[in-house]
Amino acid sequence: MATSVEDLERRMAAMEQEMKRLARLVEDPEAVDRPPTDGTFNEWLARLQEKKMARISDAELRQALGIPADLKPIGAKAVREMMLAEGIRPEERILSSEIIRLREETRPPEEKQP
């Protein structure tokens, strides 16, 4: 497929505009939520709408994770007491040992330690 010079120029102009936008975001990350001044207001509105649609509420997140809505958070001390009551001894480090085992299990063979 032959590409015309005009097509390449349009593509380069679009790329340059996107690079300018990205450079502004690097300089000012909060700029993504402010309306642009370069005439791309409709694109900005579309991005904001996509961002809004991608957000999930706390209630939706809890539901997706199977956490009852009326469950209140508890502190680390209470969790530790519950674990001790269940017979889990902190010195066994069950959770961290399991994380390490799973990490080793999923590590590529060339990276595994002897």
N, C-alpha and C positions, 0 to 999 in steps of 0.2 A: 504494500500500500504506500503510495507516494504521499509525502507530507509537503504541503505548500509552505512557502516562506511566511505567508500571512498567518497560517495556522500556528507555526512555530512562534511567531511574534506574539500572538494572542496567549499562547500557553506560557511564554516567558513573562508576559505582563501579569498574568494571573499568579504565577509563581512568585514574582517580585512583590506583589501586593500581599500575598500570604506570608512571605518572609518578613515584611514590615510589621504585619500584625503580630507575628510570633515574637519579633524583637521587642515590640511594645509590651507584650505580656511578660517577657523576661525582666524588663525594666520595672514594670508595675503589674504584678499578678492580679491585683484587684480590678484592673481595667476590664477584665472579662465581664464584669457585672455593670459597667458603665456604658451608656450609649456611645457609639463611635461618632466621630466628627468627619469621617471621610466618605460619607454617602452610603455606607453599608448598613443602614439602620434596619432594614428588613431582615438581613442576614443575622444581625445581632438579636433581633426579636425571636427568630427561629432558633438560635442557639440557646437563648434563655428558656424557651418553651421546652426544648429537648432536655435541658438540665433539670427543669422543674419536673418533667415526666419521669426522669430517671431516679429522682429522690424517692425514698421509701420511708414511710412514717415509722415511728417507734413501735406502734401497735402492729403494723404490717410485718415488721422485722421479727417481733416476738412471736407472732402467729406462724411465720414461715419457719422459725426455729423450734416451734412446738412448746414455747414457754407460755404458761398461762398468764393472761392479762392481769390477774389480781396478785401475782407473785411479786413480793417486794424484795429488793436486793438485801443481802446480808454481808457483813464484814468478813475479813480474812480470819479473824479470831473465831467467829462462829463456825466457819467452814472447817477450821482446824479441829475444833471441839467435836464437830459432827464426824470427821474422819477418825479421830481417836475413839469415839464411841462405836464406830463400825469396826474397830480393830486394825486400822491402818496406822502403821508406825512410821513417823517422819524419817527416821534414820534409814529406812529401806529405800527411800527415794523411788518409789514405784513409778510415779508419773514421769520424772526426768529419765529414768532408765528405759521406759517404754518409748519415749520420744527419740532417744538415742538409737534404740534398736530399730525403730521404723525408719529413721534417717539412714542408717547403714543398709537397711533392706532395699531402699529405693535409690541408693547411690550407684552410679555406673561402676562396673567391675574394675576399671583402671584406677578409680579413685579410692577404692576400699583399702582400709588400713589392715596390715597383717595381724 
